[in-house]
Amino acid sequence: MPLTALGTRPGEVVVDPSPAVQVRGLVKTYPGTKKRPDVEAVRGIDLDVPAGELFGFLGPNGAGKSTTIKILCTLVRPTGGSARVAGFDVVEQRDDVRRHIGLVFQETTLDGHLTAEQNLRFHAEIYGMDRAVVGTRLDTVLDMVGLTDRRSAVVNTFSGGMKRRLEIARGLMHSPRVLFLDEPTIGLDPESRASLWDYVDRLRAAEDITVFLTTHYMDEAERCDRIAIVDGGRVGALDSPAALKASVGHDRVRITTADDDAAEAVVRERLGVETVREKGALVVLTPDGEQFVPRLFELGLAVRSVNVTRPSLDDVFLAYTGARLADRQATPGGTGGRR
Ligand SMILES: Nc1ncnc2c1ncn2[C@@H]1O[C@H](COP(=O)(O)OP(=O)(O)OP(=O)(O)O)[C@@H](O)[C@H]1O
């Protein structure tokens, strides 16, 4: 019977005491040159990611996301602080860390002249996988990313989305405990992005794995169990998307009526809430729009339309960093690490 990444049999209940990722006071400063000052890419990050979580780093270009992930993958040495991945120290136990992680980075590292299967076998060879299990694992990971029928095709003939899926399959070949995905859908069309996420969901259902991802897409951050909002090399906030949104404010209920003046007076008096006038509408801020709307209709007002808007992760980003995420995307290389 095959063992899972934790060395147990499938179905066995495992309580893994150590977090999949543990970071304390992490700092990375890239040395400057005569013409350019030092870049403080990571300025003291602390976090714990429990095993099994889908954890996301959300932040604009230059926030320090890639640098952090590269430190966790042992590709960049930290300047200060410490980090453990799958229980191993990223500086002192690099080889152990590497054996237990899978990586999918923005730049492709597949060999385009080889077939999908050859790429995976090559990876298995590098990782010194037991030959007896390679064939079965290859079938499993190709199936997981929907590429079974393309196993003998040369990678240069693949679409961008298929290549990214094959990268994920390769990252999974050696049954890692933590899979790192750095901007996994960048450059993909919406359909390929959606299908890649379907495969990540399937993967999490099938494998005993922690997924650590970086993104600057709100919709991808929404899928995570928890996210860290990263800006300027620091974590501004860390929680589930729902908790973060709840922490920044209220639902906005926008109401248009036949007579806004009269409606405003009734709403204020009978419901005891403050209202704001906005472009021909009344706006009420309330902790729970779903409970507020039925009470509104009980007032017997001639309501023409009601629109309830929940705080978005962009509102969260604004609350914690003072800027919209999109406004921070414009500068090439980002602004985050240099401020
Ligand atoms: N090798 C390097 N040498 C010098 N500066 C670097 C190096 N790598 C990154 N930086 C700088 O460190 C800061 C953080 O970059 P990083 O790539 O970690 O951010 P990011 O959040 O991943 O951004 P992106 O989404 O653009 O990848 C940026 O200012 C960047 O220019």
PDBQT file of the ligand as one rigid body, heavy atoms in Angstrom, charges set to zero:
ROOT
HETATM    1  N1  LIG A 401      17.953  39.571  -6.711  1.00  0.00    +0.000 N 
HETATM    2  C1  LIG A 401      17.530  40.774  -6.354  1.00  0.00    +0.000 A 
HETATM    3  N2  LIG A 401      18.407  41.793  -6.201  1.00  0.00    +0.000 NA
HETATM    4  C2  LIG A 401      17.994  43.021  -5.822  1.00  0.00    +0.000 A 
HETATM    5  N3  LIG A 401      16.714  43.345  -5.564  1.00  0.00    +0.000 NA
HETATM    6  C3  LIG A 401      15.804  42.367  -5.703  1.00  0.00    +0.000 A 
HETATM    7  C4  LIG A 401      16.143  41.046  -6.103  1.00  0.00    +0.000 A 
HETATM    8  N4  LIG A 401      15.012  40.306  -6.159  1.00  0.00    +0.000 NA
HETATM    9  C5  LIG A 401      13.999  41.115  -5.806  1.00  0.00    +0.000 A 
HETATM   10  N5  LIG A 401      14.477  42.359  -5.527  1.00  0.00    +0.000 N 
HETATM   11  C6  LIG A 401      13.686  43.504  -5.067  1.00  0.00    +0.000 C 
HETATM   12  O1  LIG A 401      13.077  43.143  -3.833  1.00  0.00    +0.000 OA
HETATM   13  C7  LIG A 401      11.764  43.691  -3.738  1.00  0.00    +0.000 C 
HETATM   14  C8  LIG A 401      10.767  42.569  -3.512  1.00  0.00    +0.000 C 
HETATM   15  O2  LIG A 401      10.696  41.773  -4.695  1.00  0.00    +0.000 OA
HETATM   16  P1  LIG A 401       9.873  40.415  -4.796  1.00  0.00    +0.000 P 
HETATM   17  O3  LIG A 401      10.134  39.826  -6.150  1.00  0.00    +0.000 OA
HETATM   18  O4  LIG A 401      10.150  39.591  -3.605  1.00  0.00    +0.000 OA
HETATM   19  O5  LIG A 401       8.379  40.967  -4.711  1.00  0.00    +0.000 OA
HETATM   20  P2  LIG A 401       7.026  40.277  -5.171  1.00  0.00    +0.000 P 
HETATM   21  O6  LIG A 401       6.016  40.675  -4.159  1.00  0.00    +0.000 OA
HETATM   22  O7  LIG A 401       7.221  38.839  -5.390  1.00  0.00    +0.000 OA
HETATM   23  O8  LIG A 401       6.728  40.997  -6.541  1.00  0.00    +0.000 OA
HETATM   24  P3  LIG A 401       6.260  40.320  -7.937  1.00  0.00    +0.000 P 
HETATM   25  O9  LIG A 401       4.807  40.078  -7.794  1.00  0.00    +0.000 OA
HETATM   26  O10 LIG A 401       6.580  41.422  -8.913  1.00  0.00    +0.000 OA
HETATM   27  O11 LIG A 401       7.104  39.087  -8.129  1.00  0.00    +0.000 OA
HETATM   28  C9  LIG A 401      11.528  44.463  -5.020  1.00  0.00    +0.000 C 
HETATM   29  O12 LIG A 401      11.822  45.809  -4.781  1.00  0.00    +0.000 OA
HETATM   30  C10 LIG A 401      12.533  43.863  -5.989  1.00  0.00    +0.000 C 
HETATM   31  O13 LIG A 401      12.913  44.793  -6.967  1.00  0.00    +0.000 OA
ENDROOT
TORSDOF 0
